[in-house]
Amino acid sequence: MLYTAIILGLISSLHCIGMCGPIALMLPVDRKNEAKKTLQIVTYHLGRLTAYGSLGILFGILGKGLFIGGWQQQISIAIGIIMILIALVPEKEFAKYNLSKPIYKILSKIKVTLGKQFKKKTFGSIFTIGLLNGYLPCGMVYVALFGALSMGTIAGSFFYMILFGMGTIPLMSIVIYVANSLTTSFRSKLQKAIPYVIVTIGILFILRGLAL
């Protein structure tokens, strides 16, 4: 099921353009030296991959416990259903429950730190921007974490999130170069495909849980 991580990452990047695109566009990269700019963009992505990988390890520990407890198939089915619900239920319905409220203070600190890093132009600050960007709440990352949870091993969950992150890199890199070409209308059309892909992946997880 690791291949679903790449697919999810690719389709998630359509969502990322709208959500994380502004952060990518504000990166303090060198606009004159293309070689340095490319290296800075790679550094930004390494920061995001580090964040996703660490989250994968965390959920891998939890998933391993569920696997040992004999709940692997049931978890896979449940995760598939949750993915489908996330895709079909309007985002405003989830917003009513304000699931991020318990961690508002942590998020506030992350955003403050993120803002400070934009004032610097070092590779360390760009890596930190990517790292903090990866930890910001994102519905698509939540979907990926559900997938990582079902892997049953720490390594499996880690690589699931790394592959997810790698899937987001192409479009997230392109947006930095051709931002002015991506109109709101174009982004809207691309994002309409996201629910279909999530539902398909959710069905695959259900089939996996049913051992079909």
C-alpha positions in Angstrom: 0.0 0.0 0.0 3.0 2.3 0.0 2.2 3.3 -3.6 -0.9 5.0 -2.3 1.3 7.4 -0.4 2.9 8.7 -3.6 -0.5 9.0 -5.3 -1.9 10.8 -2.3 1.1 13.1 -2.2 0.8 14.0 -5.9 -2.9 14.8 -5.6 -2.4 16.5 -2.3 0.0 19.0 -3.9 -3.0 20.4 -5.7 -4.4 21.3 -2.3 -1.0 22.4 -1.1 -0.8 25.0 -3.8 -3.7 26.8 -2.2 -2.8 26.2 1.4 1.0 26.1 1.5 1.6 27.9 -1.8 1.8 31.3 -0.1 4.5 30.0 2.3 6.5 28.7 -0.7 6.1 31.9 -2.5 7.4 33.9 0.4 10.6 31.7 0.8 13.6 34.0 1.2 15.4 32.4 -1.7 18.0 34.0 -4.0 16.0 35.4 -7.0 19.2 36.1 -9.1 21.3 32.9 -8.6 19.3 30.0 -10.0 21.7 27.3 -8.8 21.5 28.7 -5.2 17.7 29.1 -5.5 17.3 25.4 -6.5 19.5 24.3 -3.6 17.4 26.5 -1.2 14.2 25.0 -2.5 15.6 21.5 -2.0 16.5 22.5 1.6 12.9 23.7 2.1 11.6 20.3 1.0 14.0 18.4 3.2 12.6 20.3 6.1 9.1 19.3 5.2 10.1 15.6 4.7 11.8 15.7 8.1 8.5 16.8 9.6 6.5 14.2 7.8 9.0 11.5 8.6 8.9 12.3 12.3 5.1 12.2 12.3 5.3 8.9 10.4 7.4 7.4 13.2 5.0 8.7 15.9 2.0 7.1 14.1 4.1 4.0 13.3 4.5 3.4 17.0 0.8 3.7 17.5 0.0 1.5 14.5 2.5 -1.2 15.6 0.7 -1.5 18.9 -2.6 -1.9 17.1 -1.0 -4.5 14.8 0.3 -6.5 17.7 -3.2 -6.3 19.3 -4.7 -8.0 16.2 -6.6 -5.0 15.1 -4.8 -4.4 11.8 -7.6 -5.4 9.4 -10.3 -3.6 11.4 -8.0 -0.5 11.5 -7.5 -0.6 7.7 -11.2 -0.8 7.1 -11.9 2.1 9.6 -9.2 4.2 8.0 -10.6 3.6 4.6 -14.1 4.7 5.8 -12.6 7.8 7.5 -10.8 8.7 4.2 -14.0 8.5 2.3 -15.9 10.6 4.9 -13.1 13.2 4.8 -13.5 13.4 1.0 -17.3 13.5 0.9 -18.2 15.6 4.0 -17.9 19.3 3.4 -14.9 20.9 5.1 -17.1 23.4 6.9 -18.8 20.5 8.7 -15.4 19.5 10.2 -14.7 23.1 11.0 -17.7 23.2 13.4 -15.9 20.8 15.8 -12.7 22.9 15.8 -10.5 19.8 16.2 -7.3 22.0 16.3 -8.5 24.0 19.3 -6.6 21.9 22.0 -3.3 22.8 20.3 -3.9 26.4 19.5 -1.0 27.6 21.8 1.5 25.2 20.1 0.3 26.4 16.7 0.6 30.0 17.7 4.3 29.4 18.7 4.9 27.6 15.4 3.5 30.5 13.4 5.5 33.1 15.4 8.7 31.1 14.9 7.8 30.7 11.2 7.4 34.4 10.8 10.8 35.1 12.2 12.5 32.6 9.9 11.2 34.5 6.8 13.3 37.5 7.8 16.5 35.4 7.4 18.1 34.0 4.2 20.2 31.2 5.6 19.9 27.6 4.6 19.1 26.8 8.3 16.2 29.2 8.3 14.8 27.8 5.0 15.1 24.3 6.4 13.3 25.4 9.6 10.5 27.0 7.4 10.0 23.7 5.7 10.1 21.8 9.0 7.5 24.1 10.6 5.4 24.1 7.4 5.2 20.3 7.7 3.9 20.5 11.2 1.1 23.0 10.4 -2.4 21.4 10.4 -3.5 20.2 7.0 -6.4 17.9 6.1 -4.4 16.1 3.4 -1.6 15.4 5.9 -4.2 14.0 8.3 -5.4 11.6 5.5 -1.8 10.5 4.9 -1.3 9.9 8.6 -4.3 7.6 8.7 -2.6 5.7 5.9 0.6 5.6 7.8 -1.2 4.3 10.8 -2.4 1.2 9.0 1.1 0.2 7.9 1.6 -1.8 11.1 5.4 -1.1 11.4 7.3 2.0 12.4 9.5 1.7 9.2 6.4 1.3 7.1 4.7 4.4 8.5 7.9 6.4 8.2 8.4 5.6 4.6 4.7 6.1 3.9 5.0 9.7 5.1 8.3 10.2 3.3 6.8 9.0 0.0 3.7 11.2 0.6 6.0 14.2 1.1 8.0 13.4 -2.0 4.8 13.2 -4.0 4.1 16.9 -3.1 7.5 18.1 -4.2 7.0 18.5 -8.0 4.1 20.8 -7.9 5.2 22.7 -4.8 8.5 23.4 -6.6 6.8 24.4 -9.8 4.6 26.9 -8.0 7.7 28.8 -6.9 8.8 29.3 -10.5 5.5 29.8 -12.3 3.2 31.2 -9.6 1.8 33.9 -11.8 0.6 31.3 -14.3 -1.5 29.5 -11.8 -4.9 31.3 -11.8 -7.5 30.8 -9.1 -9.8 29.2 -11.7 -7.1 26.7 -12.7 -6.4 25.8 -9.0 -10.1 25.4 -8.4 -10.4 22.9 -11.3 -7.5 20.9 -10.1 -8.7 20.7 -6.5 -12.0 19.1 -7.7 -10.1 15.9 -8.5 -8.9 15.5 -4.9 -12.0 13.9 -3.4 -12.2 11.3 -6.1 -8.6 10.2 -5.5 -9.1 10.1 -1.7 -12.2 8.0 -2.1 -10.4 5.6 -4.4 -7.5 5.2 -1.9 -10.1 4.8 0.9 -11.7 1.9 -1.0 -8.3 0.3 -1.4 -7.7 0.4 2.3 -11.1 -1.2 2.9 -10.4 -3.9 0.4 -7.1 -4.5 2.1 -8.8 -4.8 5.5 -11.3 -7.3 4.0 -8.3 -9.2 2.5 -9.8 -9.0 -1.0 
